[in-house]
Amino acid sequence: MQTVLTIAGSDCSGGAGIQADIKTITAHGMYAMSAITALTAQNTTGVYGVQEATSEFVGQQIDCIVKDIRPNAVKIGMISSKEIMEVLAHKLEEYKLQNIVLDPVMISTSGSKLMSDDAIEIFCKKVMPQANLITPNLHEAACLADMIIHTKAEMIEAAKKIGTFFKGAILIKGGHLEETADDLLFINGEVTWFEAQRIENPNTHGTGCTLSSAIACNLAGGLDMKTSVANGKEYVTGAIAANLDLGEGNGPLNHCYKIQV
């Protein structure tokens, strides 16, 4: 039984955050563990409240998990404060954790900033360098590269800029491109495109969380980065195409459309 740890915020409505991560990991036939960075009061219509965990408690959760059931891979999502970032960076270094997939929850789908400038600096200098893969959306990639992204050519340019200070793999998600939904994987200067047709389903809540967790599962299973990303995208595409329709707003995916045992 492979084990995967998610370090992220909780979504009480079950569509994103650690709930989406645990469903995804379980659907991949693996054992899920979680360290919660924040509680949220949210549903498909929006986020209505956030209660942060203390940095000390986040560190204690990670200690308890790793000392007892060491994870084969780690997915990192919402990090709600710079203090938690400091503790997380220390724990990743202390335990020499492997197969780390970092979903940089810096900027929302609508373009709203979710991290302060000083938090972004700590994130880039202490947390990012320990990841094996980062999965920014177009807004986050633009922030990291300090440029505007509207085209696939600009996605490549952004990946090259990020690659000057981050040596792991970079997956820039193209879901907000105007003409396509293609994703770019950049590894040591090598560019790989994952082409995708837009699926006519408005219910995509938790897509980024689900993708990063699915990739972590594939890495935990011993697959290489390119194959892990391809498999992760295939799983997410299927979960969207299953056309689950719950809630009054942007509904969740069907994480259980395909279950491995």
C-alpha positions in Angstrom: 0.0 0.0 0.0 1.5 3.3 -1.2 1.0 6.3 1.1 0.4 9.9 0.1 0.3 12.9 2.5 -1.7 16.0 1.6 -0.8 19.3 3.4 -3.6 21.7 2.6 -6.7 23.5 3.7 -10.1 21.8 4.4 -13.2 22.3 2.2 -16.2 21.5 4.4 -18.3 21.1 1.2 -16.0 18.3 0.0 -15.1 19.5 -3.4 -11.6 20.9 -3.0 -8.8 21.0 -0.5 -7.9 17.9 1.6 -11.4 16.4 1.0 -10.7 16.3 -2.8 -7.2 15.1 -2.2 -8.3 12.2 0.1 -10.9 11.1 -2.4 -8.4 11.3 -5.3 -5.7 9.3 -3.3 -8.3 6.7 -2.3 -9.6 6.4 -5.9 -6.0 5.6 -6.9 -5.9 2.7 -4.4 -3.5 4.4 -2.0 -3.6 5.4 1.7 -4.3 9.1 2.3 -3.1 11.2 5.2 -3.6 14.9 5.8 -2.1 17.8 7.7 -4.7 20.6 7.8 -3.4 24.2 7.4 -6.8 25.9 7.7 -10.5 25.2 8.1 -12.8 26.9 5.6 -16.5 27.6 5.6 -17.3 27.2 1.9 -19.5 25.6 -0.6 -20.0 25.6 -4.4 -21.0 29.3 -4.3 -18.0 30.7 -2.5 -15.8 30.9 0.6 -17.5 32.5 3.6 -14.9 32.0 6.4 -11.3 30.8 7.1 -9.9 29.6 10.4 -6.1 29.2 10.2 -4.3 26.5 12.1 -1.3 27.6 14.1 2.1 26.9 12.6 3.0 24.8 15.7 0.0 22.6 15.2 0.7 22.1 11.5 4.2 21.0 12.4 2.9 18.7 15.1 0.5 17.0 12.5 3.4 16.5 10.1 5.6 15.0 12.9 2.9 12.5 13.9 2.4 11.4 10.3 5.9 11.1 9.2 7.3 9.4 12.3 4.6 6.7 12.1 3.6 6.2 8.4 6.2 7.8 6.1 4.6 9.0 2.9 5.7 7.9 -0.5 4.6 11.2 -1.9 3.4 14.6 -0.7 0.9 17.0 -2.1 1.0 20.6 -0.8 -1.9 23.0 -1.4 -3.2 26.0 0.5 -0.6 27.4 2.9 -2.4 30.0 4.8 0.4 32.0 6.5 4.1 32.8 6.2 4.6 31.2 9.7 3.2 27.9 8.4 5.4 28.2 5.4 8.5 28.5 7.6 7.5 25.4 9.6 6.6 23.5 6.5 10.0 24.3 4.9 11.7 23.1 8.0 9.8 19.8 8.2 10.4 19.1 4.5 14.1 19.5 5.0 14.1 17.7 8.4 12.4 14.5 7.0 13.9 14.6 3.5 10.4 13.9 2.0 10.3 12.8 -1.6 7.9 13.1 -4.6 6.7 16.6 -3.5 4.0 18.1 -5.7 3.4 21.7 -4.9 0.1 23.4 -6.0 1.0 27.1 -5.4 -2.3 28.5 -4.2 -1.2 32.1 -4.7 -3.9 33.5 -7.0 -7.5 32.5 -7.4 -9.2 31.5 -10.6 -10.7 34.9 -10.8 -7.2 36.5 -10.4 -7.5 37.6 -6.8 -4.2 37.5 -4.8 -4.3 34.9 -1.9 -0.8 35.5 -0.5 0.9 38.7 0.7 4.1 39.8 -1.0 6.2 38.8 2.0 4.6 35.4 2.1 5.2 34.9 -1.6 8.9 35.7 -1.0 9.2 33.0 1.7 7.2 30.6 -0.5 9.6 31.1 -3.4 12.8 30.9 -1.3 12.1 28.2 1.2 9.1 26.0 0.1 9.4 25.9 -3.7 13.0 24.7 -3.8 12.1 21.5 -2.1 9.4 20.5 -4.5 9.8 18.1 -7.4 6.9 19.6 -9.3 5.0 22.9 -9.1 1.5 23.2 -10.8 0.7 26.9 -11.2 -2.3 28.2 -13.1 -1.7 31.0 -15.6 -2.2 33.7 -13.0 0.3 32.1 -10.6 2.8 31.4 -13.4 2.6 35.0 -14.5 3.2 36.1 -10.9 6.2 33.8 -10.5 7.7 34.9 -13.9 6.7 38.5 -13.4 5.1 38.8 -16.8 1.7 38.6 -18.6 0.6 35.3 -20.2 -2.0 35.1 -22.9 -0.5 32.6 -25.4 1.2 29.3 -25.5 4.5 31.0 -26.6 4.3 33.2 -23.4 3.7 30.0 -21.3 7.0 28.7 -22.6 8.7 32.0 -21.9 7.3 32.0 -18.3 8.4 28.4 -17.7 12.0 29.4 -18.8 12.0 32.4 -16.4 10.7 30.3 -13.5 13.3 27.7 -14.4 16.1 30.1 -13.7 15.3 29.9 -9.9 13.4 26.6 -9.6 15.1 23.5 -10.7 12.2 21.0 -10.5 9.5 20.3 -13.0 7.0 23.0 -13.9 3.5 22.3 -15.1 1.7 25.5 -16.2 -2.0 24.8 -16.5 -3.6 26.4 -19.6 -7.2 26.2 -18.5 -7.5 30.0 -18.8 -6.2 30.2 -22.4 -8.7 31.7 -24.8 -8.4 29.1 -27.6 -7.3 25.8 -25.9 -6.9 24.2 -22.5 -3.4 22.9 -23.2 -0.9 22.4 -20.3 2.8 22.9 -20.5 5.3 20.6 -18.7 8.8 22.0 -18.5 11.6 19.8 -17.3 15.3 20.9 -17.5 14.6 22.9 -20.6 12.5 20.2 -22.3 9.0 21.3 -23.3 6.1 18.8 -23.4 2.5 19.9 -24.3 -0.5 18.0 -23.0 -3.3 18.9 -25.4 -6.9 19.0 -24.1 -10.3 19.8 -25.5 -12.5 22.0 -23.3 -15.2 19.9 -21.7 -18.6 21.7 -21.6 -19.2 21.3 -17.8 -19.2 24.3 -15.5 -18.7 22.1 -12.5 -14.9 22.2 -12.0 -14.6 23.1 -8.3 -11.4 21.5 -7.0 -9.8 20.7 -10.3 -6.3 22.0 -9.3 -6.3 20.1 -6.0 -7.4 16.9 -7.8 -4.8 17.2 -10.5 -1.9 17.7 -8.1 -3.0 14.8 -5.9 -3.4 12.5 -8.9 0.1 13.3 -10.0 1.4 12.7 -6.5 -0.2 9.3 -6.5 1.4 8.3 -9.8 4.8 9.5 -8.4 4.2 7.4 -5.3 3.6 4.4 -7.5 7.1 4.8 -9.0 6.2 6.3 -12.4 8.3 9.1 -14.0 7.3 12.7 -14.0 6.0 12.9 -17.6 3.9 9.7 -17.2 2.6 10.9 -13.9 1.4 14.2 -15.3 -0.2 12.4 -18.3 -2.0 10.0 -16.0 -3.1 12.7 -13.6 -4.6 14.8 -16.5 -6.4 11.8 -17.8 -7.9 11.1 -14.4 -9.1 14.8 -13.9 -10.5 14.9 -17.5 -12.6 11.8 -16.7 -13.7 13.2 -13.4 -15.0 16.4 -15.1 -16.5 14.5 -18.0 -18.5 12.3 -15.6 -20.8 15.3 -15.4 -21.6 15.3 -11.6 -24.0 18.1 -10.9 -24.2 19.1 -7.2 -24.8 22.4 -5.5 -26.0 25.8 -6.6 -22.7 27.1 -7.9 -19.4 25.8 -9.4 -19.9 22.2 -8.4 -17.3 19.4 -7.6 -15.9 16.7 -9.8 -16.8 13.0 -9.6 -13.6 11.7 -8.0 -15.0 8.2 -7.8 -15.8 7.7 -11.5 -12.9 5.3 -11.6 -11.5 3.5 -8.6 -8.3 1.4 -8.5 -7.9 -1.3 -5.9 
